[in-house]
Amino acid sequence: MRPGSVDPGRSAAIVIFIQRVSETSQILVGVEGDRVWVRVEGRGSFQNSPGLRDFARQMMARGRRTFAIDLSGCPVMDSTFMGTLAGIALRLRESGGGTLEVVRANERNYELLRNLGLDQLFTIRAAAGNGGAQAPAAPSLAEAPQDTGDRQAAARTMLEAHEALVEAAPENITKFKDVLDYLKQDLKEPL
């Protein structure tokens, strides 16, 4: 099995490392039973969104339809990361069903997701009170492919994520119109 792949027949995990200038962000992913777990350690950002998106697509291609996102170690998310979560949930819906549930979200992340209308697309459980299940300890870890640093690919990921936010809640167009216009223009310009 190549690095970054998951055998759907057994519990496994992948770790996606994204280096930041001031901090390390880590996304641990794995399969336990019928559920795909994602545990975010550090910021959920545009930098680690491509790896999460690609992993989710790989799992959906293998028939996985139940995703749980544990945000207990995530202090904050940017709009690209939230749009990536929305994109996963929308893809699950379009493919005939499935669920995405965010668990153990701190108050800030809970409000960020709710203010974008994503509570209408997937369940969000706060860390306080009914925080939901916790992601299991990963039985084995492998390093997933990292972001290539390709500016065009990054812009495409950001565009997809922001389009998903608008598809999930059309009123988000007022929040992200300028971002969408900029990204579309950026993708038209030669490098």
Order of alpha helices (4+ residues) and beta strands (2+ residues): beta-beta-beta-alpha-beta-alpha-beta-alpha-beta-alpha-alpha
